[in-house]
């Protein structure tokens, strides 16, 4: 078997001549880099162990050509995904294959972080001095004076000088092998193939982090025939990006990987979950709010407990057997800053965790009410803390507003921090999202290490319910 697929389904479903050609432009350096990478995988006999990571850019369709494990990463995040693969499966040979716009721009932090950690992964960096896929904009590697879509008069000092990634990575402590190669003639191609194979070999030997920068042609955005593009790389790129080995050292110590334990019981313990059967109290999904997916937003100041309340709602939904997500957004301060959370509860699966137009808003202060009340969808419900919210913004007439003195109730109970539990009680009474026992069961789980606080929280919950039932629409 070969690391290359026998046919490429990118074009014409793999049929005819197009089934044996890549999507790359004629003369593009990616094709040769793919070839050398596939040959190296074959020669080292690591096809079944290899995982290739392709992010955004011209290299995004690597998975159409490489018959290995493949993951597609978000723009610039391939090194982070590569680290995840390596830690989850130390026996794998992980390759992060990236272009210059991806690695040296949006992904600069990720590649520097990965290199400094120094885990045995192999990075193949294609430098063609341009943003190829997105239209020929100036890249971090664009040469001085070079004209692009976003530097029509040529790159100048105000645009900064090109980033020399190989030199940058080489001066770090952890990488063990860094080399820059090119593709413009047979001699350079032989060197490129050797460098790519060595980067993989060092990973097979579990030695450390390797980085190979490949100067590649982009005839399309250079507006040159392939042969002239090769000459341009030789005469224009090499003086700025000198070829050769930048670092080649023996590791100071070998990586002693301990294979991760994915035993379900152990994983559950790590996230604070349990395999114990959970009581369910709901008779079904709360379709009176939405047939398939219910969104909530909880907002207040840092310290109001919006995040904890959001987590408790999420846990309540999961206990009842539904998919649920909680996405927090914190202000810079632990107390007093803006803090809000988006929660989704889905009958089958949450498709997007964001809640820009929630069914339900719980507002713990005036700024939160002012900011989010107008975004509650028609027929929705707003629950606010009347102790601190004195002005109600204009909302659609179909939106129900329930005001509860959450802070006053919590103060009467002697612990202001339970106002978020008061809010949960108000939520239950105002929406009938889930039965009372569903929420209290989640509260009990959250207080498993502080059981003495449970009676107080139950009282706060019931007080919130009572206040909501007495509240009238404003």
C-alpha positions in Angstrom: 0.0 0.0 0.0 1.0 3.6 -0.6 0.5 6.7 1.6 -1.0 8.2 -1.5 -4.6 7.2 -2.4 -4.7 5.3 -5.8 -7.2 7.9 -7.0 -8.1 11.4 -5.8 -11.8 12.0 -5.3 -11.3 15.8 -5.2 -12.0 16.0 -8.9 -14.7 14.1 -10.9 -15.2 11.6 -8.0 -11.8 10.1 -8.7 -12.7 9.1 -12.3 -10.6 9.6 -15.4 -7.4 11.7 -15.7 -8.6 14.1 -13.0 -8.8 11.3 -10.5 -5.0 11.1 -10.7 -4.2 14.8 -10.4 -4.2 17.2 -7.5 -6.2 20.4 -7.2 -3.0 22.5 -7.0 -2.2 25.0 -9.7 0.4 23.9 -12.3 3.9 24.4 -10.9 2.7 24.7 -7.3 5.2 23.5 -4.7 2.6 21.7 -2.6 2.4 18.8 -5.1 6.1 18.0 -4.7 6.0 18.4 -0.9 3.0 16.0 -0.8 5.0 13.5 -3.0 8.1 13.6 -0.7 5.9 13.3 2.4 4.1 10.3 1.0 7.3 8.6 -0.1 8.9 9.1 3.3 5.9 7.6 5.1 6.1 4.6 2.8 9.9 4.1 3.2 9.7 4.3 7.0 6.7 1.9 7.1 4.6 4.2 9.3 1.5 4.6 7.2 -0.8 2.9 9.8 0.6 5.1 12.6 0.6 8.4 10.8 -1.8 11.3 11.5 -1.6 14.3 9.1 -3.1 17.6 10.3 -4.2 20.0 7.6 -5.5 23.5 8.5 -6.9 26.3 6.3 -5.2 27.4 3.1 -4.0 25.6 0.0 -3.0 22.6 2.1 -6.5 22.2 3.5 -7.4 19.3 1.2 -4.4 17.2 2.2 -6.8 14.5 3.3 -7.9 13.9 -0.3 -4.4 12.6 -1.1 -2.9 11.0 2.0 -4.1 7.5 2.9 -3.3 8.0 6.6 -5.1 9.3 9.6 -6.3 12.8 9.0 -7.6 15.7 11.0 -8.5 19.2 9.7 -7.7 22.0 12.1 -9.1 25.5 12.4 -7.0 28.2 10.8 -3.5 28.2 12.5 -4.4 25.6 15.1 -2.7 22.6 13.5 0.1 22.4 16.1 -2.3 22.5 19.0 -4.3 19.6 17.3 -1.1 17.8 16.7 -0.1 18.0 20.4 -3.6 16.6 21.3 -3.1 13.6 18.9 0.4 12.9 20.2 -0.6 13.0 23.9 -3.7 10.9 23.3 -1.8 8.3 21.2 2.0 8.5 21.8 2.6 5.7 19.3 1.3 7.9 16.4 3.5 9.8 14.0 1.9 13.2 13.8 2.6 15.7 11.0 1.5 19.3 11.0 1.4 20.4 7.4 0.9 24.2 7.1 1.3 27.1 4.8 3.0 30.5 5.6 -0.2 32.5 5.9 -1.5 29.8 8.3 1.6 29.1 10.4 3.3 32.4 10.5 0.3 34.6 10.9 -2.8 33.5 12.7 -1.0 30.4 14.0 2.2 32.0 15.2 1.4 31.6 18.9 0.5 27.9 18.3 3.7 27.0 16.5 5.9 28.8 19.0 4.1 27.1 21.9 4.4 23.7 20.3 8.1 24.2 19.4 8.9 25.2 23.0 7.1 22.2 24.4 9.2 20.1 22.1 7.0 17.0 21.8 8.1 14.6 19.1 5.9 15.9 16.2 7.0 16.9 12.7 6.1 20.2 11.1 6.2 20.7 7.4 6.0 24.5 6.6 5.4 25.5 3.0 6.6 29.1 2.4 5.6 30.6 -0.9 5.6 34.2 0.3 1.9 34.8 -0.3 -1.6 34.0 0.8 -2.3 31.6 -2.0 -5.9 30.3 -1.5 -7.5 33.5 -0.4 -6.5 35.8 -3.3 -2.8 36.7 -3.1 -2.6 39.0 -0.1 0.6 39.9 1.6 1.8 37.2 4.0 4.2 37.4 7.0 6.8 35.9 4.6 6.2 38.2 1.7 9.5 39.7 0.5 10.5 43.4 0.8 9.2 45.3 -2.2 7.0 42.4 -3.4 3.6 43.5 -4.8 0.5 41.7 -3.6 -3.2 42.4 -3.4 -2.8 44.1 -0.1 0.7 45.7 -0.9 0.1 47.0 -4.4 3.1 49.3 -4.3 5.3 46.6 -2.7 6.0 45.6 0.9 7.8 48.4 2.8 9.1 49.2 6.3 5.7 50.2 7.5 4.5 46.7 6.8 7.3 45.0 8.7 10.0 42.7 7.5 9.5 39.1 6.6 9.4 36.5 9.4 12.2 34.0 9.2 10.4 31.1 10.8 13.2 28.5 10.6 15.6 30.8 12.4 13.0 31.7 14.9 12.2 28.1 15.7 15.9 27.1 15.7 16.9 29.6 18.4 14.4 28.0 20.9 15.7 25.4 23.3 13.4 22.5 22.7 13.4 21.8 18.9 16.1 19.3 17.9 16.0 19.6 14.1 15.3 22.6 11.9 16.1 22.9 8.2 15.1 25.1 5.3 15.0 23.5 1.8 13.7 24.4 -1.6 12.3 22.8 -4.7 13.6 24.8 -7.7 16.0 22.1 -9.1 16.8 18.4 -8.7 19.5 19.0 -6.2 17.2 21.0 -3.9 14.4 18.4 -4.3 16.7 15.6 -3.2 17.6 17.7 -0.1 14.0 18.5 0.6 13.0 14.8 0.4 15.9 13.9 2.9 14.9 16.7 5.3 11.2 15.6 5.3 12.2 12.0 5.9 14.6 12.9 8.7 11.9 14.9 10.4 9.7 11.9 10.4 12.5 9.5 11.4 13.3 11.6 14.5 9.7 11.3 15.6 9.7 7.6 15.0 12.7 7.4 17.3 10.8 9.5 19.8 13.5 12.1 20.0 11.8 15.5 19.7 10.3 18.3 17.7 11.3 18.8 14.0 10.6 21.7 11.7 11.2 21.7 7.9 10.6 24.9 6.0 10.1 24.4 2.3 10.5 27.4 -0.1 7.8 26.7 -2.7 6.6 28.2 -5.9 3.2 29.9 -6.4 3.1 30.6 -10.2 -0.5 31.8 -10.0 0.1 34.8 -7.7 3.6 35.5 -9.1 2.0 35.7 -12.5 4.9 33.6 -13.9 5.2 30.4 -15.8 6.3 27.5 -13.6 9.9 27.5 -14.8 10.2 31.2 -14.2 8.6 30.8 -10.8 11.4 28.4 -9.9 14.0 30.9 -10.9 12.2 33.5 -8.8 12.4 31.3 -5.7 16.1 30.7 -6.4 17.1 34.3 -7.1 14.6 36.3 -4.9 13.6 34.1 -2.0 16.9 32.3 -1.2 18.8 35.5 -0.4 16.1 36.4 2.1 15.6 32.9 3.4 19.0 31.1 3.3 18.8 27.4 2.8 20.4 24.8 5.0 20.3 23.2 8.5 19.5 25.7 11.2 19.6 23.3 14.1 20.5 19.6 14.4 21.2 18.4 18.0 20.7 15.3 20.1 17.9 15.6 22.6 19.0 16.2 26.2 16.5 13.5 27.4 14.2 11.1 25.7 10.4 11.5 26.0 9.0 9.0 28.4 5.4 8.8 27.3 2.9 7.0 29.5 0.1 5.7 27.4 -3.2 7.5 28.4 -5.8 5.5 30.2 -9.2 5.9 28.6 -11.0 3.6 30.9 -14.5 5.1 31.1 -14.6 5.0 34.9 -11.4 6.9 35.2 -12.4 9.5 32.7 -15.7 10.1 34.6 -13.7 10.6 37.7 -11.4 13.2 36.1 -14.4 15.4 35.1 -16.2 14.9 38.4 -18.9 12.7 36.9 -20.1 9.4 38.1 -21.4 6.2 36.5 -24.1 6.0 39.2 -27.7 6.0 37.8 -29.3 9.5 38.1 -32.9 10.0 39.0 -35.0 11.6 36.3 -38.1 13.6 37.1 -39.2 15.1 33.8 -41.9 13.4 31.8 -40.4 14.6 28.5 -38.7 17.5 26.8 -40.1 20.9 27.6 -41.7 21.4 24.2 -43.9 24.2 25.5 -40.8 26.4 25.2 -39.4 25.0 22.0 -39.8 21.6 20.2 -36.1 20.9 19.8 -33.7 23.4 21.3 -34.0 25.8 24.1 -31.5 28.7 24.6 -30.9 30.6 27.8 -28.7 33.6 28.7 -27.7 34.3 32.2 -25.9 37.7 32.8 -24.8 39.8 35.7 -21.7 41.1 37.5 -18.8 38.9 38.4 -19.8 37.3 41.7 -23.5 37.2 41.0 -23.4 33.5 40.3 -24.5 33.5 36.7 -21.9 31.0 35.7 -22.8 28.6 38.6 -26.5 28.9 37.8 -25.8 28.2 34.1 -23.8 25.1 35.0 -26.6 23.9 37.3 -29.1 24.3 34.5 -26.8 22.4 32.1 -26.4 19.6 34.6 -30.1 19.4 35.2 -30.7 19.0 31.5 -28.0 16.3 31.2 -29.4 14.4 34.2 -32.7 14.3 32.4 -31.1 12.7 29.4 -30.8 15.7 27.0 -27.8 17.3 25.3 -26.8 20.5 26.9 -24.0 23.0 26.6 -22.7 25.9 28.7 -20.4 28.6 27.2 -19.1 31.2 29.7 -18.0 34.7 29.0 -16.1 36.4 31.8 -15.2 40.0 32.4 -11.6 40.9 33.5 -12.5 41.1 37.2 -13.5 38.2 39.5 -15.9 40.6 41.2 -17.8 43.4 39.6 -16.9 42.8 36.0 -19.4 41.7 33.3 -20.1 38.0 33.2 -22.6 36.1 31.2 -23.2 32.5 30.0 -25.1 30.9 27.1 -26.9 27.6 27.8 -28.5 25.3 25.3 -30.8 22.3 26.0 -31.6 20.1 23.0 -33.9 17.2 22.6 -31.3 15.5 20.3 -28.1 17.5 19.8 -27.0 21.0 20.4 -25.9 22.4 17.0 -24.5 25.7 18.2 -23.7 26.6 21.8 -24.2 30.4 21.3 -27.5 32.0 22.4 -27.7 35.4 20.6 -31.5 35.5 20.8 -32.4 33.4 23.8 -35.8 32.0 24.8 -35.0 32.9 28.4 -32.9 35.7 29.9 -32.0 35.8 33.6 -30.6 39.3 34.4 -28.9 39.9 37.7 -28.2 43.6 37.2 -29.3 46.7 35.3 -26.5 46.6 32.7 -27.4 43.0 31.8 -31.1 43.8 31.5 -30.3 46.8 29.3 -27.9 44.9 27.1 -29.8 41.6 26.5 -33.5 42.2 27.1 -34.1 43.4 23.6 -32.5 40.2 22.1 -34.9 37.8 23.7 -37.0 36.2 21.0 -40.7 36.7 20.6 -42.7 34.7 23.2 -39.7 34.5 25.4 -39.3 35.1 29.2 -37.1 37.6 31.1 -36.4 37.0 34.8 -34.8 39.9 36.6 -33.5 40.9 40.0 -35.9 43.6 41.1 -33.6 44.5 44.0 -31.1 46.2 41.6 -33.1 46.5 38.3 -35.4 49.5 38.4 -35.8 50.3 34.7 -37.1 47.9 32.1 -36.2 48.4 28.5 -38.7 48.2 25.7 -39.3 44.6 24.6 -41.8 42.9 22.3 -45.2 42.6 23.8 -45.1 38.8 23.6 -42.1 38.7 26.0 -43.1 37.9 29.6 -41.2 39.7 32.3 -40.9 38.3 35.8 -39.2 40.4 38.4 -38.0 38.8 41.7 -36.1 40.5 44.5 -33.3 37.9 44.3 -30.7 39.9 46.3 -33.2 40.9 49.0 -34.3 37.3 49.5 -30.7 36.1 49.6 -29.9 38.8 52.2 -32.8 37.7 54.3 -31.5 34.2 54.3 -28.1 35.4 55.5 -26.0 34.6 52.5 -26.1 36.9 49.4 -24.3 34.3 47.3 -27.5 32.1 47.1 -29.3 34.7 45.0 -28.4 32.6 41.9 -30.3 29.7 43.5 -33.2 32.1 44.1 -33.0 32.8 40.4 -33.2 29.0 39.6 -36.3 28.7 41.7 -37.8 31.7 39.8 -36.8 30.1 36.6 -38.6 26.8 37.5 -41.8 28.6 38.6 -41.9 31.0 35.6 -41.1 28.5 32.8 -41.7 25.0 34.1 -38.4 24.1 32.3 -37.9 21.1 34.4 -39.6 19.8 37.6 -38.5 21.2 41.0 -36.8 17.9 41.9 -34.7 18.0 38.7 -33.1 21.3 39.7 -32.7 20.4 43.4 -31.0 17.1 42.4 -28.4 19.1 40.4 -27.9 21.5 43.3 -27.3 18.5 45.6 -24.7 17.2 43.2 -23.0 20.5 43.1 -22.9 20.6 46.9 -21.6 17.1 47.4 -18.6 18.4 49.3 -20.6 21.1 51.2 -23.7 19.1 52.2 -24.3 21.4 55.2 -25.3 24.2 52.7 -27.9 22.1 51.0 -30.9 23.1 53.3 -30.1 26.8 52.8 -30.0 26.3 49.0 -33.3 24.4 49.1 -34.9 27.3 51.0 -33.5 29.8 48.6 -34.9 27.8 45.7 -38.4 27.7 47.2 -38.3 31.4 48.0 -37.5 32.1 44.4 -40.4 30.0 43.2 -42.8 31.7 45.6 -41.7 35.2 44.5 -42.0 34.3 40.8 -45.5 33.0 41.3 -46.5 36.2 43.0 -44.9 38.4 40.3 -47.0 40.0 37.7 -46.1 40.8 34.1 -44.9 44.4 33.9 
